[in-house]
Amino acid sequence: MSIGTGIVLFVIGAILTFAINVDLGAGVNLDLIGYILMGAGLVIFVIGLVLMFRKRQSITTVHSGTDANGAAVTQRRTADTDGPVL
């Protein structure tokens, strides 16, 4: 979802910057607003890519029986991505 949002913000910013030539008064600069939206869209797009490609891993430890005093400890690792499951 964040990748699509970044693309949409970038496109809207590009339209405001390069396609619309309207003078809205002394306090409003559509070119600057467009550049800000394009920058925000680029940042959101990059954050979305980083979060999508981040490897997630969870570790579950199961205790059964007794340890050094006689308990057996089993550790199971599961990966949420295509990585190896140990």
Residue pairs with C-beta under 8 A, 6 or more apart in sequence:
1 48
2 44
2 45
2 47
2 48
2 51
3 44
3 45
3 48
3 49
3 52
5 41
5 44
5 48
6 40
6 41
6 42
6 43
6 44
6 45
6 46
6 47
6 48
7 41
7 45
8 41
9 37
9 38
9 40
9 41
9 44
10 37
10 38
10 41
10 42
10 45
11 41
12 34
12 37
12 41
13 33
13 34
13 35
13 36
13 37
13 38
13 39
13 40
13 41
14 34
14 38
15 34
16 30
16 31
16 33
16 34
16 37
17 30
17 31
17 34
17 35
17 38
18 34
20 30
22 30
24 30
55 79
55 80
55 81
55 83
56 79
56 80
56 81
57 77
57 78
57 79
57 80
57 81
57 83
58 77
58 78
58 80
59 75
59 76
59 77
59 78
60 75
60 76
60 77
60 78
61 73
61 74
61 75
61 76
62 73
62 74
62 75
62 76
63 71
63 73
63 74
64 71
64 72
64 73
64 74
65 71
65 72
66 72
67 73
76 86
77 85
77 86
78 85
79 85
